[in-house]
Amino acid sequence: MRKMTGLRLAALATAALATAALAMLSGCARQSPGAPGAAASGAPATPSTAPLRIGLVAKSLGNGFFDAVHKGGDEAARELGGVQIIFTGPTTPTAEGQIEVLDALIAQHVDAIAVSANDPDALVPTLRKAMQRGIKVLSYDSAVAPEGRIVHLAPSSDPLIGDTCLQLAAAAAPKGQGQAAILSATPTSTNQNAWIGAMQAAAPRYPALKIIATVYGDDLSDKSYRETVALLKRYPDLAVIIAPTSVGIVAAAKAVEDEHLTGKVYVTGLGLPSEMAGHVHAGSVKSFAIWNPIDLGYSVVQLAVQLVHGARGGPGATLSIGRMGQVTFDAAGSGPMGKPFTYDAANVAQFAAVF
Ligand code: RAM
């Protein structure tokens, strides 16, 4: 458990750094002291034009996935010029924490808000208020319900992600069969719930795999670890744990290794190569998948800037996402970017250097 405490501390330290960055920026007229954990970055505007400000909101701070999203957002801001990214989020992944952060961004009159939602519905009234005040609102990664945003940028299609998770689980399970359990993020997280739904829909195609439980680690390392240990004790015949969360998958792999179950129970799901390489090497993980979160952050900032400049978003629209090409939004105003990519012992080290 010692290393988990370290992980948690690392998360808290990152949040503290973000808060320190806010303290340093609090003298700046553009930065509201009310924005918890906000850090502003991006290219300066020309002296005569105020920069366009985009609030890029994470499910929580201290999560490496969103740090990579931030990196991509900054890249788009540099490329476009005159765009300032205010990267922010609550310290833990709750809708209440995000509402506080969103209210602070509204008070600053930012030009656009892009949010990965901890709850599809709870943020809607606050985001509607933002839109009424002329702020362009988008969700990315984890969707807000259509009435609370103009468009949603999905990393990939939900059915494809669900099927990929089951494919990897079947490949990991000894002889492709046995009991599987899902370790998710928070119970209200839009993206994980959609992916779990997609796994359930795909399950008949993998009849040798039996999904016997779904538990929630809330995208907190220590809770995810404890939930995994409890699963391992409760289901001694468990063959695979599927964690469709970059926080949960690391904690689950660590728990399997600490419980000396490497080689008996395998962990798969969605994770960052930089955080997973050690676990692939240790043997608790054979393979896992993810899309590039840097590209996701880059693309959502590209979209936000176009909406601010008057582009029409919403159902049926096709918008440019810079070096990533274009995205077309479906009837619900949701647009997928690409396909998840699979990592294993052959390629994980190479990508670990990127995200
Ligand atoms: C976690 C978050 C995020 C998800 C990734 C895969 O970092 O829950 O929303 O997309 O995992």
Boltz pocket constraint, residues with backbone or C-beta under 6 A from the ligand:
constraints:
  - pocket:
      binder: B
      contacts: [[A, 59], [A, 63], [A, 65], [A, 66], [A, 116], [A, 141], [A, 142], [A, 185], [A, 191], [A, 219], [A, 244], [A, 245], [A, 246], [A, 247], [A, 270], [A, 271]]
      max_distance: 6.0
